[in-house]
Amino acid sequence: MPIRLSITIKLIGYLLAASVVPLVIFGMTSYQLSRDAIVRLASEYNGRLLDNQRDYLRLQTEQVESLASSIIGIEDIADALVSVDADDSYAALATQAKMGYILSGYSGLKGLESIDLFTPSGRHFHVGSTLDISTVRWELRSRLYAASLASPQAIVWHGVEDNVNASSPLRKVLVATRLVRRIPPGGMTPEPVGMVVINYSTDHLHEHFSRLDMGKGGYLMVADRRGRLLVHPDKALIGQFLVPGFEALLRGEQGRVALRLGGQDVLLNYLRLDPMGWQVISILPQASLMAPMLRIGGFGLLALLACFLVISLVATRYSRRVVAPIRAISEGFQNIQQDRLEQVRPLPPSRTQDEIKEMVGWFNVFLDNLHGRRRSEEELRQAKESAEEANRAKGEFLANMSHEIRTPMNAIIGMTQLALDAGTAEEKRDFIVKANRSAQSLLGVINDILDFSKIDAGRLELESVPVSLNELISSLADVFASAAQDKNLELLFDVEPSLPCALSGDPLRLRQVLQNLINNALKFTPAGEVVVRVEKLDERASDVVCRFSVRDTGIGIEAGQLPRLFQSFFQTDSSVTRKYGGTGLGLAISKRLVELMGGRIGVDSQPGQGSCFWFELALAKLPGAEREPPALLGPLRVLVVDDNASARHILCSMCTSFGFVAQAVEGGPQALDALARGMNGQPYHLMLIDYHMPGLDGIETSRQLRQRQDLTQLPTVIMASMDERPLVAQQAQAAGVQAYVNKPVTASTLLDAIQKALGHPSTQVRAAPLSPEAGVPEAYRHLRGARILLVEDNRLNQEVALHFLRRVGLKVDVAAHGAEALDRLEQGPYEAVLMDCQMPVMDGYEATRRIRALPRFASLPIIAMTANALEGDRERSLAAGMNDHLSKPIDAHHLYQTLGRWVVPGAWGEEAVPAPPAEAPAPGADPALAAPGMPDPRHVNMESALLNLDGDAGLYRTVAELFLGDAPDSWAQFLGAWAGGDREGASRAAHTLKSMAANIGAEALREHAKALEAASREGDSPSIEERFPLLEQELRFVVSTLQGFLEGSAR
């Protein structure tokens, strides 16, 4: 199979062959030439070095020869040598002294070891470093003397010899001799009378030559005429003969020889020193000469490799620039062929003006066309999927919201049905109050989706009004009691007793968060309990940090899902979603609300072990925030009987906060034993017992308890769910139980039940008639006596507002429109103005602008009242100069809260206006619901209207009578205005009719009037003509229904 080589490899191979091979040849040639040049230069250097050292040796020998000549030139020395041979002892001693004196003057020559004078007869004179001259090598002396006689030269260099003075520490010396001659008396020819022996130190020569730098392994040596070494790096070899055959290499006066010596190749240079015949020799290892060449060769090799790499990189880069587009185009077509178009990207345009640029350009054009077609297909597919997803999401959202709405709706329907069937006024009022709370909860659920949109848009505003934690918990207990009972779950509420009672915050949003958390806990808990706890984390001078937690024993949550738990529309998995439902907005809204209130929210959970959702908030303290302890009933000993451990703990905590001493047991048998023993030998004063318990339930335990003589009168409170109340109440009465409390139990309901069981008056008299100031919290009693201007054109709305305002002792004046309000303000001071927005003559917006134009009314609180609840209404009111905003129908508590924010306590100093007396109901009847001839709920929802009127049936009859008188007139005004082309007048008349319909609970009529109001404002004739017959027909039904109701009520 043929080898496939890429274009890049081929290009690299060609460039290397064209560039690297010549570089190799050039490098090898350069190396050889450089090597020869280095050898030549080294030889020349060694030659010059040898010349220098030869000159040095000649200088040293010349100094020695000069010394010898100077010595023999002294006639006294010759005379002394002659005279010393005469055997005259005295003369010998004198000659010895004279010779020592003369010779000592020549001993300063550097390197001179000694000067010795010998007579032919053997007399010896010495000057030098050795003092001991007792031992003389006479054989050597004789040989030196004979050689001097035989030599034609005046000075004879004998080379390296043993020291003639055997006692000298320097054994080997360089020896030069000269005969001392004298012409004898009567003779003509000089005769030898002595010999001068000069010993020169070989150590001095060794020291000099050792200082020479000959490179690594190189050295110098000097050999005498006989081949004996005068100088050598190894001093032990001085005096030794050269290797046999070595002298044969030293031919001529100078030369250069390459040879192998000592196991290595060396370069030998030599130079002869005449007339002594000495050889100055340099030895230089060729390896040291070649070391620079090796380094040069290494650098050359590195340079060659660098060239190789550079050439490879350049070739690779160039080939990639050329080959890369070709390869990318090839791979792109492969991906296109395999339907992987998303992996194909346009190629960057080439910067060169060649064929590659053209090829890339045409490929990009082709790819862009292909992507355009694919995008069109993808957009069609996504549009189809989006439509399907939107349809599915719509269905899921409607289903989820339907479930969320039905929960409080069931409570409302159930409570109203129970109220209709209840016999006593106390029960009816209790059911109506709970239905009202459930309606508020329903409103919160409906507003969830709107709140989420407002939060995302940054337009959600928080309130800061008084908050009662006890009332909040009680309302939550009422709302979720039925849901907990339906699933057979224990719903428990635990509020720390030390929490301040007067706090400020946003109760609606606080309630909304708790509702979401409790609803989730009930939803995902198949069995067990849900515990709602409020505790104090920290208390400061101005606020208190509260921790709200909802703990359940449900399915729990996987750790990996916790970080995403507070995201919008998130549920833990699809199977849970199908099983438990839910919109997926609750936790997301809760998180955003808690953060907006300045707190934080979190969750602790483990799969299969339940979850604990919690959030922490700082709530401002109001004056009088310290909790007032409940009226003590004495140090009662209370026995708590409940099979649930959490319930026992919470009930004991509540009893402790009441000042009681509580003990808990888990069942009926244990309760009977505990009652028999008593508490520390003392009998119990009260028993709290749960209805549902395994074994002996609460009723049976109470029945057995009554059979004991000493316990027949023990006050007992039984705890059961509201749905079981009719059955339990009958059984409990037969078993001797004195009081009943609905579950979930709160501190206030428990205290009421205990007081009832003990025969004390209740703190909340539910059976009493609805008094003029009933339901008004103490926090708003400071409004009594304040003077308020009510600006409202509709008599029905005037009646409702007057009733609510006078219930708290407010002084109220009424103006029918804005112009009249301006006149009223000129006549006397007011603490606040309640301003309707849509009125004849002058509407509320214009009236407010004119009021604000007067400096003395710049700080006067003006509160808007409008039946419009559309986005932007609040902003329009504030822009006109109003301080706050109320939506119709007016909620009494919301009205009091709003006034409480703007009316300064006690600023007027006048007595309150006496409130109108309440109508006393017939015994056993509730004025709210006991009247005969109830309106047809298909046209008039009296229950809904009563909730807005705070359950006041007398006020409802007044409102109904006003409706019968004013509604036909408003309809006639609408018809006349529309027929005359007065769109503004028609819209105002429809608005008035809408407001009146809302006050009496005529929801269908209200919707028709609302549609006519909008259509009149827009001039939508078809819509108005379509609504005409519908509204007229509904108005006749409502009038007929109310007439029948009022006639039946009068009878």
NUSETOR-682357 format. One record per residue (C-alpha): residue in one letter; z, y negated, x. Coordinates in steps of 0.1 Angstrom, whole numbers, plus 5000, padded with zeros to 4 digits. Layout:
% NUSETOR-682357
aZYX ...
This chain:
% NUSETOR-682357
m500050005000 p499049675016 i501849435025 r501949125003 l502748815023 s503448485006 i501748155015 t504948025031 i505248325054 k501648305064 l501947925071 i505047975092 g503348255112 y500248035119 l502347735130 l504547955153 a501548115169 a499947775174 s503047605188 v505647835201 v503448055223 p502247755244 l505747645246 v506847975260 i504147975287 f504947615296 g508647705298 m508148005320 t505847805344 s508247525345 y511147755353 q509347915383 l508247575396 s511747435392 r513247745409 d511047695440 a511747325440 i515447385439 v515247645468 r513247405488 l515647115481 a518647335489 s517047435522 e516347075531 y519946985522 n521347265543 g519047155572 r520346805571 l523946945568 l523347165598 d521946865618 n525046665609 q527346955620 r525347005652 d525846635660 y529546675653 l529746965677 r527746785703 l530146485700 q533146715704 t531646895735 e530546565750 q534146435747 v535346755764 e532746725792 s533646355797 l537246455800 a536446715826 s534346475845 s537046215845 i539546465858 i537446585888 g536546225896 i540146155907 e540346205944 d544146245942 i543646565922 a541346715948 d543746615976 a546646755957 l544847085952 v544147115989 s547647015999 v549347245975 d547747555992 a549747466023 d552947656019 d555247366019 s557647395991 y558547025990 a554946925990 a554147175963 l556747035940 a555546675946 t551946785940 q553046965908 a554746645895 k551846425905 m549246655888 g551346665856 y551446295855 i547746255860 l546746525835 s549046395808 g546946085806 y544046295793 s545846495767 g545246255738 l541846405728 k542046535692 g541646905691 l542646955727 e544847245731 s545547235769 i544247135804 d544847375832 l544047345869 f543847645891 t543547655929 p541547925945 s544848075958 g546248095923 r548247775920 h548447665883 f548947315868 h549247275830 v549347005804 g549247095767 s551147215736 t552547515753 l555447465776 d555847825786 i553147895813 s554948175830 t552348425817 v548748365827 r545848585820 w544648605856 e541848845848 l540448585824 r541048305850 s539148505876 r536248575852 l536048205843 y536148105879 a533448345888 a531248235859 s531747875870 l530747955905 a527748135893 s526547875869 p524247605881 q525647375854 a528547145863 i530447225831 v530347575818 w530947645781 h532247995779 g532448005741 v535548145723 e537948325746 d541548425747 n543948145757 v544548165795 n548148085787 a549248415772 s552448255758 s550548005737 p550648055698 l546947975696 r545348295708 k541648205705 v540347885720 l537047725728 v536947725767 a535047485790 t535447495828 r534447275857 l534947335895 v536747075915 r534847035948 r535646845980 i533746796013 p535946936040 p536746726070 g533746756094 g531646926068 m528646816047 t528647056018 p531347015990 e533447325987 p535447425956 v539147355958 g540047425922 m538947475886 v539647265855 v540047485824 i539947295791 n541047485760 y539847335727 s541547435694 t539447655671 d541847555643 h540647205646 l537047315641 h538047545612 e539847255595 h536847035598 f534247285586 s536547395557 r536347045542 l532547075538 d531347135501 m528847415503 g528847505467 k530147815450 g530148105476 g528547895504 y529947845539 l529147745575 m529847945607 v529147875644 a528448155670 d528448115707 r525748235731 r527148585732 g527248605693 r530948555690 l532148345661 l533548005669 v533947895633 h534248105602 p535948055568 d538048365576 k540148265606 a540748635614 l537148675622 i537148405649 g536248565682 q534548855665 f530848935672 l528148895646 v526949195627 p524549395649 g520949295642 f522048965627 e521248785660 a517748915658 l517248695627 l518148375646 r514848315664 g513947975677 e515847655676 q516047645637 g514947845607 r515447975572 v515848335561 a516448495527 l518348815530 r520849035512 l524348995526 g527649135512 g525949275482 q524248955471 d521048765479 v521748465502 l519748195518 l520448155555 n519747835575 y520347815612 l520147555640 r520747605678 l522947375698 d521747335734 p522547355762 m525447575751 g523147805731 w525447805701 q524047875666 v525147665636 i524547885605 s524847815568 i525148085542 l524347995505 p524248255477 q521048235457 a523048275425 s524747945431 l521347795437 m520047945405 a523047845383 p521447505374 m518247685368 l520047925345 r521547635326 i518147465325 g516747795313 g519447825286 f518747465275 g515047545274 l515747855254 l517847655229 a515147395228 l512647665221 l514847805193 a515247445180 c511547405180 f511247735162 l513647625136 v512147285132 i508647425129 s509947685104 l511747415083 v508747185084 a506447475075 t508847585047 r509247235033 y505547175034 s504747515020 r507247464992 r505747124983 v502447304982 v503547644969 a506447534946 p504247374920 i501947684920 r504947914917 a506547704890 i503347694870 s503048074875 e506548134863 g506147894835 f503148084821 q505048404825 n507948264804 i505548134778 q503848474776 q507348634771 d508248374745 r510848194766 l509547844762 e513047694763 q513347794799 v510147614809 r510647254821 p508046984829 l507246974867 p508046654885 p504846464894 s503546514929 r503646214952 t500446314970 q496946234959 d495446574960 e494646884939 i498246974935 k498946654917 e496146714893 m497147074886 v500846964879 g499646684856 w497446914835 f500247174833 n502746914820 v500246794794 f499847154782 l503547214782 d504346884763 n501846984736 l503447324734 h506947184732 g505846944705 r504647224684 r507747424690 r510047124682 s508247084649 e508847444641 e512547414652 e513047104631 l511647284601 r513947574607 q517047354613 a516247154581 k516147474562 e519447594577 s521047254572 a520047264535 e521447614532 e524647514551 a525147204531 n524747404499 r527247664512 a529647404524 k529447224490 g530347544473 e533247624497 f534547274495 l534547274457 a536247604456 n538847504481 m539547174465 s539747344431 h542447574445 e544347284460 i544147084428 r545147374405 t548547424423 p550147094412 m548147094380 n549747424370 a553147264376 i552246974354 i550947194326 g553847434329 m556447154329 t554846974299 q554647304280 l558347374288 a559147014277 l557347074244 d559347394239 a562647264252 g565547204227 t567746954244 a567046594256 e568346684291 e565946974295 k563046764282 r563746474306 d564146724335 f560746874327 i559046544323 v560446414356 k559246724374 a555846694357 n555646334369 r556446444404 s553746714403 a551246464390 q552046244421 s551546554442 l548246614425 l547146264432 g548046324469 v545946634470 i542946464454 n543246184479 d543246414509 i539546394514 l539546014509 d542345974533 f540546174559 s537545944555 k539745644557 i541545774588 d538245834606 a537045484596 g540345334609 r541045184574 l544145374563 e547045144559 l550645254561 e553545114540 s557045034551 v559245074521 p562645234514 v562645614518 s565145844502 l565146174520 n567146344493 e564646224466 l561746334487 i563146684493 s564046714456 s560546634445 l559046884470 a561447144457 d560247084422 v556547094431 f556647414451 a559347604432 s556847784410 a554547874439 a557348024458 q558548224428 d555048354421 k554948504456 n558648614454 l559448404485 e562748234493 l562047854495 l564947684512 f565647314520 d568147204546 v568846834552 e571246744579 p574246564561 s574646314589 l571246154583 p571345794571 c570545754535 a568745424536 l565645454557 s562245274558 g558845434561 d555845544542 p557145804516 l553645874503 r552345984537 l555546154547 r555446354515 q551746424521 v552446574555 l555246784542 q553246904512 n550447024536 l552847214558 i554847374530 n551647464512 n550347634543 a553647814549 l553647954513 k549948044515 f550248244547 t553648404541 p553248734522 a557048804521 g560248664534 e561248294534 v560047944540 v562747704554 v562147324553 r564647144576 v565246784583 e567546704612 k568546414634 l567346414670 d568546064680 e570045764664 r569745414677 a570845074664 s567645004645 d566145344638 v566745724637 v564445994651 c564046274626 r562646614631 f560946774601 s560247144604 v558747404581 r559447764593 d558048074577 t558048444582 g554348474577 i551448624596 g551748394626 i548948254648 e547348384679 a548048174711 g544348114717 q543947954683 l546847704685 p545047434704 r542347424677 l544747444648 f544747074640 q540947034640 s539146954608 f537947244586 f539547494609 q541047814598 t542348094621 d539448324611 s536948394583 s538848684569 v542048474566 t539948204550 r538548444524 k542048584517 y544048264516 g541647984509 g542247624519 t540047324526 g540847314563 l541646944562 g545446964556 l546547004592 a543946764605 i545146494581 s548746574588 k548246534626 r546346204621 l549046074597 v551946164619 e550245994649 l549545684628 m553245674619 g554045684656 g555246044658 r554046374672 i553346714656 g553247064669 v553647434661 d555447734676 s554148064665 q553648434674 p551448684656 g553448884631 q556648674636 g555848364616 s555248004625 c557247684627 f555347364621 w557247054631 f556846674635 e559046404648 l559246044635 a561245744641 l562345584607 a563845244606 k567345204592 l567944964563 p571244774556 g573745024543 a572045314560 e575345494566 r575545784543 e578145764517 p580046094513 p579946244478 a582946204456 l585346464469 l586446724443 g589246834465 p589347084494 l587747364474 r587447714487 v583947834478 l582448184481 v578648184487 v576848514477 d573248554487 d571348834503 n569248594524 a570948494557 s569148154559 a570148074523 r573848154531 h573847934561 i572247634543 l574447664512 c577547684534 s576347374553 m575947194520 c579347284508 t580847174541 s579146834537 f580846804502 g584246864519 f584547224508 v585547524528 a582947794524 q582648164532 a579548374527 v578848734519 e575548914514 g575849104481 g577749164449 p580149444461 q581149234491 a581648934468 l584049134446 d586049254476 a586148904491 l587348754457 a590049024455 r591348944490 g590848564487 m590348334517 n593248364541 g595348494512 q594448194490 p592248244459 y588748094457 h588047794435 l584347844430 m581548104434 l577848034441 i575848344435 d572148424437 y570548584406 h568248824425 m570049064449 p569649434457 g572249654441 l574449424420 d572549114410 g574248784402 i574648854364 e576149194369 t578549074396 s579748794373 r580149044344 q582249274366 l584248974378 r585248884343 q586749224338 r589449134363 q592348954347 d592948714377 l589348614380 t588148574344 q588248194347 l586748154382 p584047874379 t580648024388 v577247874395 i574248104394 m571048024413 a567648134400 s564148004397 m563047764370 d560748024354 e563648264349 r565947994334 p565548094297 l566348454304 v569048394330 a570748124309 q571248354280 q572548634303 a574648404323 q576448264293 a577248614282 a578548694316 g580848384317 v578748174341 q579547804337 a576547634354 y572947704365 v570947554393 n567247584399 k565947724431 p565047584456 v568447434458 t568947084471 a572246904479 s572046684448 t571246964423 l573947184438 l576546904436 d575546844399 a575847214391 i579247244409 q580646934390 k579447084357 a581047424365 l584347244373 g584147024343 h583546694361 p581046434350 s577646484366 t576246224391 q572846244372 v573346244334 r570046384324 a570946414287 a571646044282 p569045824265 l566645644287 s568445314294 p566544984301 e567345024338 a567145404341 g565145534370 v565445214390 p566845284424 e569745084437 a567444944464 y565644734438 r568644594419 h568544284441 l565544174420 r567744094391 g567543724381 a564343654400 r561743444381 i558343594380 l555043454367 l552843724350 v549243614348 e547443864324 d545043814296 n545344144279 r548344164254 l548644544259 n548944504297 q551344214292 e553644434271 v553744714296 a554344484325 l556944284307 h558844594298 f558944714334 l559944374348 r562644314323 r564144654329 v565444534362 g566644194348 l563743984360 k562943644342 v559243654333 d556843394321 v553343484309 a550043304315 a546843424298 h544443304326 g544343134359 a544142774346 e547342834326 a548942984356 l548342664376 d550042464348 r553042704347 l553542664385 e553742294381 q556542324356 g559042524375 p559742734407 y558843104408 e559743374433 a556443564429 v553243574409 l551643894394 m547943804392 d545343994372 c541943964389 q539543954359 m540343704332 p538543444311 v538543074318 m539543124354 d539843464372 g542643564395 y540643514427 e539743144419 a543343074407 t544743214440 r542443004461 r543542684442 i547142784445 r546842824483 a545142484485 l548442334475 p550842314506 r554042374486 f552742714474 a551542834508 s554243094511 l554543184474 p554043564471 i550943654449 i550444014441 a547044124427 m546844354397 t543444514389 a542044814371 n539444854398 a540245104425 l537045074444 e536745034481 g536844674491 d538944554461 r542144524482 e540244334510 r538744094484 s542244024470 l543643964504 a540743744514 a541343524483 g544943464496 m546943724478 n549743904496 d549544254482 h547644474457 l548544694428 s546144924409 k546244974372 p547645154353 i550845014369 d553345264382 a556945124376 h558345244410 h555345124429 l555744784411 y559344764421 q558544864457 t555944594460 l558144324445 g560944434468 r558844364498 w558144004489 v561043884468 v563943764490 p567343894476 g569543624460 a567243334468 w567343194432 g571043214423 e570643254386 e571943504362 a569643794352 v567943794319 p569644054297 a567444364293 p566344454258 p568444724242 a567245074243 e566445274212 a569045534206 p567445874200 a568546104173 p571046364186 g569246654202 a565946484202 d564046324230 p562345994220 a559546064244 l558246384228 a560046454196 a558046234173 p555946414147 g552246384145 m551446404183 p548046244192 d545046474196 p545046544234 r541246564233 h541146194228 v544546054237 n546646214265 m550046094255 e551746284283 s549746114310 a550445774294 l554145844292 l554145924329 n552745584336 l555345424312 d558145604329 g558745824298 d559445534274 a558145654240 g559245324223 l557045124247 y554245364241 r554345294203 t554244924210 v551244974233 a549545184208 e550044924181 l548644654203 f545644874211 l544844914174 g544844534170 d542944434202 a540544714210 p538144644181 d538044284191 s537244354227 w534444584216 a533044314193 q533244064222 f531344304244 l528544344218 g528243974213 a528143894250 w525544154257 a523344054228 g523643684240 g522643784276 d526143694290 r526443974315 e529643834330 g531243814296 a530144164287 s531544294319 r534844124314 a535144254278 a534444614290 h537044564318 t539644464292 l538844764270 k539044994301 s542444864309 m543744914273 a542345264272 a544145364304 n547545234291 i547345464260 g545945774279 a542445754263 e540745894294 a537245954278 l537245604263 r538345464296 e535445634314 h532845504289 a534245144293 k534245174330 a530545284330 l529644984306 e531544744329 a529444854360 a526244864340 s526844514326 r527444374360 e524244524373 g522244444342 d521444814336 s520144814300 p519145184298 s522645294308 i524245054283 e522045164255 e522845524263 r526645454263 f526745244231 p526945534206 l529245744229 l531745464232 e531645364195 q532245724185 e535145774210 l536645444200 r536745564163 f538345894173 v541045714194 v541845464167 s542045734141 t544245944163 l546645664171 q546845554135 g547845914125 f550445924153 l552045594143 e552145684106 g553746024114 s556245854138 a557245604111 r557945884086 
